[in-house]
């Protein structure tokens, strides 16, 4: 198995960063909140930025409305015990309406 480490301080791979980005992380700070990458020596922040790209953040609209952007934050916000129950924004909206 070939792993490309983005953050050697916390053994975070490119795959991890991409998974967090798919879950809604749009910035290096949100990646750091999700997996600590970029919080120690900081040498990986530029690589994280490159992986995230410069495109629009599909979750920015949610943040502007005061809603959580990451699945883990969304699960906490609606009181869901397991993040696995939240796979996309539709789940967040559904759970928020049910709460």
N, CA, C and O atoms as CSV, one atom per row, in Angstrom:
chain,resi,resn,atom,element,x,y,z
A,1,UNK,N,N,0.847,-1.173,0.000
A,1,UNK,CA,C,0.000,0.000,0.000
A,1,UNK,C,C,0.893,1.237,0.000
A,1,UNK,O,O,1.781,1.376,0.841
A,2,UNK,N,N,0.649,2.120,-0.942
A,2,UNK,CA,C,1.444,3.333,-1.072
A,2,UNK,C,C,0.704,4.503,-0.436
A,2,UNK,O,O,-0.352,4.910,-0.921
A,3,UNK,N,N,1.255,5.043,0.647
A,3,UNK,CA,C,0.639,6.165,1.337
A,3,UNK,C,C,1.447,7.417,1.093
A,3,UNK,O,O,2.672,7.410,1.216
A,4,UNK,N,N,0.771,8.479,0.750
A,4,UNK,CA,C,1.415,9.767,0.565
A,4,UNK,C,C,1.069,10.607,1.783
A,4,UNK,O,O,-0.063,11.065,1.937
A,5,UNK,N,N,2.070,10.805,2.654
A,5,UNK,CA,C,1.832,11.572,3.870
A,5,UNK,C,C,1.881,13.062,3.575
A,5,UNK,O,O,2.824,13.559,2.958
A,6,UNK,N,N,0.861,13.755,4.020
A,6,UNK,CA,C,0.799,15.203,3.912
A,6,UNK,C,C,1.380,15.805,5.180
A,6,UNK,O,O,2.150,16.764,5.126
A,7,UNK,N,N,1.008,15.242,6.313
A,7,UNK,CA,C,1.471,15.712,7.619
A,7,UNK,C,C,2.184,14.569,8.330
A,7,UNK,O,O,1.551,13.621,8.794
A,8,UNK,N,N,3.482,14.667,8.409
A,8,UNK,CA,C,4.235,13.599,9.066
A,8,UNK,C,C,4.145,13.705,10.584
A,8,UNK,O,O,4.360,12.713,11.280
A,9,UNK,N,N,3.834,14.882,11.108
A,9,UNK,CA,C,3.702,15.051,12.561
A,9,UNK,C,C,2.566,14.199,13.122
A,9,UNK,O,O,2.683,13.637,14.210
A,10,UNK,N,N,1.462,14.107,12.372
A,10,UNK,CA,C,0.296,13.363,12.836
A,10,UNK,C,C,-0.090,12.214,11.913
A,10,UNK,O,O,-1.190,11.673,12.024
A,11,UNK,N,N,0.807,11.837,11.004
A,11,UNK,CA,C,0.605,10.712,10.081
A,11,UNK,C,C,-0.702,10.844,9.302
A,11,UNK,O,O,-1.455,9.879,9.169
A,12,UNK,N,N,-0.963,12.041,8.792
A,12,UNK,CA,C,-2.166,12.295,7.998
A,12,UNK,C,C,-1.796,12.151,6.521
A,12,UNK,O,O,-0.871,12.796,6.029
A,13,UNK,N,N,-2.530,11.302,5.839
A,13,UNK,CA,C,-2.254,11.054,4.428
A,13,UNK,C,C,-3.092,11.969,3.534
A,13,UNK,O,O,-4.036,12.619,3.982
A,14,UNK,N,N,-2.716,11.997,2.268
A,14,UNK,CA,C,-3.480,12.755,1.281
A,14,UNK,C,C,-4.916,12.233,1.224
A,14,UNK,O,O,-5.857,13.009,1.058
A,15,UNK,N,N,-5.078,10.925,1.361
A,15,UNK,CA,C,-6.408,10.327,1.363
A,15,UNK,C,C,-7.251,10.877,2.512
A,15,UNK,O,O,-8.430,11.180,2.330
A,16,UNK,N,N,-6.643,11.008,3.700
A,16,UNK,CA,C,-7.371,11.570,4.848
A,16,UNK,C,C,-7.835,12.988,4.560
A,16,UNK,O,O,-8.987,13.331,4.824
A,17,UNK,N,N,-6.951,13.808,4.023
A,17,UNK,CA,C,-7.290,15.199,3.720
A,17,UNK,C,C,-8.438,15.249,2.721
A,17,UNK,O,O,-9.370,16.036,2.884
A,18,UNK,N,N,-8.376,14.415,1.691
A,18,UNK,CA,C,-9.435,14.390,0.687
A,18,UNK,C,C,-10.762,13.926,1.281
A,18,UNK,O,O,-11.820,14.437,0.915
A,19,UNK,N,N,-10.708,12.960,2.194
A,19,UNK,CA,C,-11.934,12.493,2.851
A,19,UNK,C,C,-12.561,13.607,3.686
A,19,UNK,O,O,-13.778,13.792,3.675
A,20,UNK,N,N,-11.721,14.348,4.410
A,20,UNK,CA,C,-12.245,15.464,5.211
A,20,UNK,C,C,-12.799,16.563,4.314
A,20,UNK,O,O,-13.793,17.205,4.651
A,21,UNK,N,N,-12.161,16.774,3.185
A,21,UNK,CA,C,-12.651,17.773,2.231
A,21,UNK,C,C,-14.010,17.344,1.672
A,21,UNK,O,O,-14.906,18.173,1.513
A,22,UNK,N,N,-14.160,16.070,1.378
A,22,UNK,CA,C,-15.444,15.562,0.888
A,22,UNK,C,C,-16.525,15.677,1.951
A,22,UNK,O,O,-17.706,15.816,1.633
A,23,UNK,N,N,-16.114,15.619,3.223
A,23,UNK,CA,C,-17.061,15.758,4.328
A,23,UNK,C,C,-17.405,17.220,4.598
A,23,UNK,O,O,-18.263,17.521,5.428
A,24,UNK,N,N,-16.724,18.133,3.887
A,24,UNK,CA,C,-17.093,19.542,4.023
A,24,UNK,C,C,-15.993,20.494,4.424
A,24,UNK,O,O,-16.215,21.705,4.433
A,25,UNK,N,N,-14.815,19.998,4.755
A,25,UNK,CA,C,-13.722,20.898,5.130
A,25,UNK,C,C,-13.257,21.674,3.903
A,25,UNK,O,O,-12.907,21.081,2.882
A,26,UNK,N,N,-13.255,23.000,4.005
A,26,UNK,CA,C,-12.914,23.846,2.861
A,26,UNK,C,C,-11.596,24.589,3.055
A,26,UNK,O,O,-11.051,25.145,2.102
A,27,UNK,N,N,-11.090,24.601,4.265
A,27,UNK,CA,C,-9.894,25.373,4.571
A,27,UNK,C,C,-8.899,24.522,5.349
A,27,UNK,O,O,-9.280,23.514,5.943
A,28,UNK,N,N,-7.630,24.916,5.353
A,28,UNK,CA,C,-6.653,24.196,6.172
A,28,UNK,C,C,-7.039,24.194,7.663
A,28,UNK,O,O,-6.753,23.235,8.380
A,29,UNK,N,N,-7.671,25.245,8.111
A,29,UNK,CA,C,-8.092,25.306,9.521
A,29,UNK,C,C,-9.149,24.242,9.813
A,29,UNK,O,O,-9.122,23.618,10.874
A,30,UNK,N,N,-10.074,24.033,8.887
A,30,UNK,CA,C,-11.087,22.997,9.075
A,30,UNK,C,C,-10.468,21.604,8.998
A,30,UNK,O,O,-10.889,20.695,9.713
A,31,UNK,N,N,-9.479,21.438,8.140
A,31,UNK,CA,C,-8.746,20.164,8.102
A,31,UNK,C,C,-8.052,19.944,9.437
A,31,UNK,O,O,-8.073,18.838,9.977
A,32,UNK,N,N,-7.439,20.990,9.969
A,32,UNK,CA,C,-6.755,20.896,11.263
A,32,UNK,C,C,-7.727,20.503,12.370
A,32,UNK,O,O,-7.387,19.702,13.241
A,33,UNK,N,N,-8.924,21.059,12.339
A,33,UNK,CA,C,-9.936,20.709,13.339
A,33,UNK,C,C,-10.339,19.248,13.235
A,33,UNK,O,O,-10.639,18.600,14.238
A,34,UNK,N,N,-10.344,18.742,12.019
A,34,UNK,CA,C,-10.776,17.367,11.792
A,34,UNK,C,C,-9.705,16.334,12.134
A,34,UNK,O,O,-10.029,15.249,12.617
A,35,UNK,N,N,-8.411,16.663,11.883
A,35,UNK,CA,C,-7.388,15.619,12.052
A,35,UNK,C,C,-6.047,16.114,12.587
A,35,UNK,O,O,-5.092,15.338,12.630
A,36,UNK,N,N,-5.943,17.365,12.991
A,36,UNK,CA,C,-4.740,17.979,13.556
A,36,UNK,C,C,-3.654,18.323,12.545
A,36,UNK,O,O,-2.657,18.946,12.910
A,37,UNK,N,N,-3.822,17.933,11.289
A,37,UNK,CA,C,-2.796,18.244,10.292
A,37,UNK,C,C,-2.601,19.755,10.203
A,37,UNK,O,O,-3.566,20.513,10.096
A,38,UNK,N,N,-1.360,20.174,10.250
A,38,UNK,CA,C,-1.044,21.596,10.158
A,38,UNK,C,C,-0.959,22.312,11.490
A,38,UNK,O,O,-0.719,23.518,11.529
A,39,UNK,N,N,-1.153,21.584,12.591
A,39,UNK,CA,C,-1.164,22.244,13.896
A,39,UNK,C,C,0.147,22.132,14.667
A,39,UNK,O,O,0.286,22.735,15.731
A,40,UNK,N,N,1.107,21.372,14.150
A,40,UNK,CA,C,2.370,21.232,14.871
A,40,UNK,C,C,3.440,22.091,14.209
A,40,UNK,O,O,3.592,23.257,14.574
A,41,UNK,N,N,4.170,21.566,13.269
A,41,UNK,CA,C,5.255,22.345,12.657
A,41,UNK,C,C,4.759,23.280,11.559
A,41,UNK,O,O,5.415,24.274,11.245
A,42,UNK,N,N,3.600,22.967,10.971
A,42,UNK,CA,C,3.001,23.822,9.953
A,42,UNK,C,C,3.542,23.652,8.545
A,42,UNK,O,O,3.087,24.337,7.629
A,43,UNK,N,N,4.490,22.769,8.352
A,43,UNK,CA,C,5.084,22.619,7.019
A,43,UNK,C,C,4.125,22.014,6.008
A,43,UNK,O,O,4.387,22.082,4.807
A,44,UNK,N,N,3.028,21.427,6.451
A,44,UNK,CA,C,2.098,20.779,5.534
A,44,UNK,C,C,0.957,21.693,5.087
A,44,UNK,O,O,0.174,21.307,4.218
A,45,UNK,N,N,0.847,22.874,5.650
A,45,UNK,CA,C,-0.291,23.743,5.352
A,45,UNK,C,C,-0.389,24.077,3.869
A,45,UNK,O,O,-1.487,24.073,3.313
A,46,UNK,N,N,0.729,24.365,3.222
A,46,UNK,CA,C,0.691,24.677,1.786
A,46,UNK,C,C,0.248,23.469,0.975
A,46,UNK,O,O,-0.468,23.617,-0.015
A,47,UNK,N,N,0.660,22.298,1.376
A,47,UNK,CA,C,0.237,21.072,0.675
A,47,UNK,C,C,-1.260,20.863,0.862
A,47,UNK,O,O,-1.957,20.485,-0.080
A,48,UNK,N,N,-1.751,21.104,2.059
A,48,UNK,CA,C,-3.192,20.982,2.315
A,48,UNK,C,C,-3.962,21.975,1.444
A,48,UNK,O,O,-4.993,21.632,0.865
A,49,UNK,N,N,-3.460,23.198,1.358
A,49,UNK,CA,C,-4.091,24.204,0.502
A,49,UNK,C,C,-4.134,23.728,-0.945
A,49,UNK,O,O,-5.140,23.906,-1.632
A,50,UNK,N,N,-3.052,23.129,-1.401
A,50,UNK,CA,C,-2.996,22.637,-2.780
A,50,UNK,C,C,-4.014,21.519,-3.009
A,50,UNK,O,O,-4.643,21.463,-4.066
A,51,UNK,N,N,-4.178,20.639,-2.036
A,51,UNK,CA,C,-5.138,19.549,-2.166
A,51,UNK,C,C,-6.561,20.101,-2.193
A,51,UNK,O,O,-7.393,19.644,-2.977
A,52,UNK,N,N,-6.834,21.074,-1.345
A,52,UNK,CA,C,-8.170,21.663,-1.282
A,52,UNK,C,C,-8.490,22.476,-2.525
A,52,UNK,O,O,-9.651,22.579,-2.922
A,53,UNK,N,N,-7.470,23.052,-3.136
A,53,UNK,CA,C,-7.678,23.861,-4.326
A,53,UNK,C,C,-8.226,25.238,-3.993
A,53,UNK,O,O,-8.399,25.597,-2.828
A,54,UNK,N,N,-8.484,25.975,-5.017
A,54,UNK,CA,C,-8.950,27.356,-4.851
A,54,UNK,C,C,-10.417,27.518,-5.240
A,54,UNK,O,O,-10.914,28.641,-5.323
A,55,UNK,N,N,-11.109,26.416,-5.475
A,55,UNK,CA,C,-12.496,26.476,-5.915
A,55,UNK,C,C,-13.443,26.948,-4.825
A,55,UNK,O,O,-13.042,27.219,-3.694
A,56,UNK,N,N,-14.691,27.034,-5.195
A,56,UNK,CA,C,-15.723,27.436,-4.243
A,56,UNK,C,C,-15.919,26.352,-3.203
A,56,UNK,O,O,-15.749,25.163,-3.476
A,57,UNK,N,N,-16.272,26.776,-2.036
A,57,UNK,CA,C,-16.565,25.845,-0.957
A,57,UNK,C,C,-18.068,25.603,-0.937
A,57,UNK,O,O,-18.833,26.528,-0.667
A,58,UNK,N,N,-18.505,24.385,-1.217
A,58,UNK,CA,C,-19.939,24.131,-1.248
A,58,UNK,C,C,-20.610,24.296,0.110
A,58,UNK,O,O,-21.831,24.433,0.182
A,59,UNK,N,N,-19.840,24.285,1.167
A,59,UNK,CA,C,-20.411,24.403,2.514
A,59,UNK,C,C,-20.382,25.836,3.041
A,59,UNK,O,O,-20.935,26.101,4.108
A,60,UNK,N,N,-19.752,26.768,2.322
A,60,UNK,CA,C,-19.628,28.144,2.809
A,60,UNK,C,C,-20.998,28.768,3.073
A,60,UNK,O,O,-21.168,29.532,4.023
A,61,UNK,N,N,-21.961,28.438,2.232
A,61,UNK,CA,C,-23.318,28.941,2.407
A,61,UNK,C,C,-23.876,28.511,3.759
A,61,UNK,O,O,-24.544,29.292,4.438
A,62,UNK,N,N,-23.603,27.276,4.146
A,62,UNK,CA,C,-24.060,26.783,5.444
A,62,UNK,C,C,-23.422,27.551,6.585
A,62,UNK,O,O,-24.097,27.931,7.541
A,63,UNK,N,N,-22.121,27.779,6.483
A,63,UNK,CA,C,-21.401,28.505,7.525
A,63,UNK,C,C,-21.961,29.915,7.651
A,63,UNK,O,O,-22.136,30.419,8.761
A,64,UNK,N,N,-22.242,30.550,6.523
A,64,UNK,CA,C,-22.810,31.899,6.540
A,64,UNK,C,C,-24.165,31.927,7.228
A,64,UNK,O,O,-24.557,32.954,7.782
A,65,UNK,N,N,-24.878,30.818,7.199
A,65,UNK,CA,C,-26.184,30.728,7.847
A,65,UNK,C,C,-26.077,30.263,9.296
A,65,UNK,O,O,-27.090,30.090,9.973
A,66,UNK,N,N,-24.843,30.060,9.773
A,66,UNK,CA,C,-24.644,29.617,11.150
A,66,UNK,C,C,-24.753,28.122,11.343
A,66,UNK,O,O,-24.782,27.643,12.477
A,67,UNK,N,N,-24.814,27.375,10.247
A,67,UNK,CA,C,-24.893,25.921,10.347
A,67,UNK,C,C,-23.490,25.331,10.275
A,67,UNK,O,O,-22.606,25.929,9.662
A,68,UNK,N,N,-23.270,24.181,10.885
A,68,UNK,CA,C,-21.948,23.548,10.826
A,68,UNK,C,C,-21.612,23.061,9.429
A,68,UNK,O,O,-22.486,22.607,8.690
A,69,UNK,N,N,-20.332,23.160,9.072
A,69,UNK,CA,C,-19.898,22.759,7.739
A,69,UNK,C,C,-19.388,21.330,7.695
A,69,UNK,O,O,-19.491,20.681,6.655
A,70,UNK,N,N,-18.853,20.829,8.769
A,70,UNK,CA,C,-18.291,19.488,8.779
A,70,UNK,C,C,-19.285,18.492,9.362
A,70,UNK,O,O,-20.082,18.842,10.233
A,71,UNK,N,N,-19.240,17.268,8.889
A,71,UNK,CA,C,-20.175,16.248,9.352
A,71,UNK,C,C,-20.110,16.066,10.864
A,71,UNK,O,O,-21.148,15.914,11.507
A,72,UNK,N,N,-18.916,16.077,11.439
A,72,UNK,CA,C,-18.778,15.903,12.887
A,72,UNK,C,C,-19.440,17.047,13.637
A,72,UNK,O,O,-20.116,16.823,14.641
A,73,UNK,N,N,-19.252,18.274,13.159
A,73,UNK,CA,C,-19.875,19.429,13.797
A,73,UNK,C,C,-21.391,19.345,13.648
A,73,UNK,O,O,-22.131,19.676,14.574
A,74,UNK,N,N,-21.842,18.907,12.497
A,74,UNK,CA,C,-23.277,18.783,12.251
A,74,UNK,C,C,-23.892,17.757,13.191
A,74,UNK,O,O,-24.971,17.978,13.740
A,75,UNK,N,N,-23.210,16.645,13.372
A,75,UNK,CA,C,-23.710,15.608,14.267
A,75,UNK,C,C,-23.810,16.135,15.691
A,75,UNK,O,O,-24.792,15.869,16.384
A,76,UNK,N,N,-22.807,16.875,16.129
A,76,UNK,CA,C,-22.840,17.474,17.460
A,76,UNK,C,C,-23.972,18.484,17.585
A,76,UNK,O,O,-24.655,18.536,18.608
A,77,UNK,N,N,-24.166,19.275,16.556
A,77,UNK,CA,C,-25.166,20.338,16.590
A,77,UNK,C,C,-26.583,19.807,16.714
A,77,UNK,O,O,-27.428,20.426,17.362
A,78,UNK,N,N,-26.844,18.672,16.100
A,78,UNK,CA,C,-28.193,18.120,16.164
A,78,UNK,C,C,-28.308,17.006,17.191
A,78,UNK,O,O,-29.358,16.371,17.300
A,79,UNK,N,N,-27.246,16.761,17.944
A,79,UNK,CA,C,-27.293,15.776,19.002
A,79,UNK,C,C,-27.236,14.340,18.545
A,79,UNK,O,O,-27.717,13.453,19.251
A,80,UNK,N,N,-26.670,14.088,17.401
A,80,UNK,CA,C,-26.530,12.722,16.910
A,80,UNK,C,C,-25.290,12.123,17.549
A,80,UNK,O,O,-24.221,12.734,17.534
A,81,UNK,N,N,-25.426,10.955,18.100
A,81,UNK,CA,C,-24.301,10.346,18.785
A,81,UNK,C,C,-23.193,9.881,17.871
A,81,UNK,O,O,-22.020,9.969,18.233
A,82,UNK,N,N,-23.536,9.389,16.697
A,82,UNK,CA,C,-22.540,8.825,15.794
A,82,UNK,C,C,-22.456,9.646,14.513
A,82,UNK,O,O,-23.468,9.893,13.857
A,83,UNK,N,N,-21.261,10.059,14.166
A,83,UNK,CA,C,-21.044,10.816,12.946
A,83,UNK,C,C,-21.413,9.973,11.732
A,83,UNK,O,O,-21.764,10.520,10.686
A,84,UNK,N,N,-21.339,8.668,11.854
A,84,UNK,CA,C,-21.655,7.788,10.721
A,84,UNK,C,C,-23.076,8.017,10.214
A,84,UNK,O,O,-23.376,7.724,9.057
A,85,UNK,N,N,-23.959,8.543,11.082
A,85,UNK,CA,C,-25.323,8.811,10.654
A,85,UNK,C,C,-25.396,10.017,9.725
A,85,UNK,O,O,-26.381,10.183,9.006
A,86,UNK,N,N,-24.370,10.857,9.729
A,86,UNK,CA,C,-24.351,12.050,8.897
A,86,UNK,C,C,-23.358,11.831,7.771
A,86,UNK,O,O,-22.148,11.832,7.998
A,87,UNK,N,N,-23.862,11.644,6.559
A,87,UNK,CA,C,-22.981,11.407,5.429
A,87,UNK,C,C,-22.941,12.570,4.451
A,87,UNK,O,O,-21.981,12.715,3.694
A,88,UNK,N,N,-23.982,13.401,4.463
A,88,UNK,CA,C,-23.982,14.575,3.597
A,88,UNK,C,C,-24.901,15.635,4.173
A,88,UNK,O,O,-25.515,15.422,5.219
A,89,UNK,N,N,-25.002,16.765,3.511
A,89,UNK,CA,C,-25.772,17.877,4.038
A,89,UNK,C,C,-27.256,17.557,4.133
A,89,UNK,O,O,-27.946,18.099,4.997
A,90,UNK,N,N,-27.757,16.695,3.271
A,90,UNK,CA,C,-29.168,16.308,3.343
A,90,UNK,C,C,-29.473,15.647,4.680
A,90,UNK,O,O,-30.543,15.862,5.249
A,91,UNK,N,N,-28.534,14.838,5.188
A,91,UNK,CA,C,-28.700,14.213,6.499
A,91,UNK,C,C,-28.761,15.263,7.599
A,91,UNK,O,O,-29.554,15.144,8.533
A,92,UNK,N,N,-27.923,16.292,7.488
A,92,UNK,CA,C,-27.896,17.352,8.488
A,92,UNK,C,C,-29.246,18.075,8.512
A,92,UNK,O,O,-29.821,18.300,9.577
A,93,UNK,N,N,-29.736,18.430,7.343
A,93,UNK,CA,C,-31.009,19.136,7.256
A,93,UNK,C,C,-32.129,18.277,7.811
A,93,UNK,O,O,-32.972,18.763,8.565
A,94,UNK,N,N,-32.146,16.998,7.442
A,94,UNK,CA,C,-33.165,16.079,7.919
A,94,UNK,C,C,-33.118,15.944,9.440
A,94,UNK,O,O,-34.154,16.010,10.103
A,95,UNK,N,N,-31.938,15.759,9.984
A,95,UNK,CA,C,-31.806,15.618,11.430
A,95,UNK,C,C,-32.142,16.901,12.162
A,95,UNK,O,O,-32.714,16.868,13.252
A,96,UNK,N,N,-31.787,18.033,11.567
A,96,UNK,CA,C,-32.078,19.321,12.192
A,96,UNK,C,C,-33.585,19.558,12.243
A,96,UNK,O,O,-34.094,20.074,13.238
A,97,UNK,N,N,-34.307,19.185,11.180
A,97,UNK,CA,C,-35.751,19.347,11.145
A,97,UNK,C,C,-36.428,18.415,12.138
A,97,UNK,O,O,-37.460,18.761,12.713
A,98,UNK,N,N,-35.854,17.239,12.343
A,98,UNK,CA,C,-36.427,16.266,13.268
A,98,UNK,C,C,-36.184,16.648,14.724
A,98,UNK,O,O,-36.925,16.220,15.609
A,99,UNK,N,N,-35.148,17.452,14.980
A,99,UNK,CA,C,-34.799,17.810,16.368
A,99,UNK,C,C,-35.748,18.813,16.964
A,99,UNK,O,O,-35.584,19.209,18.118
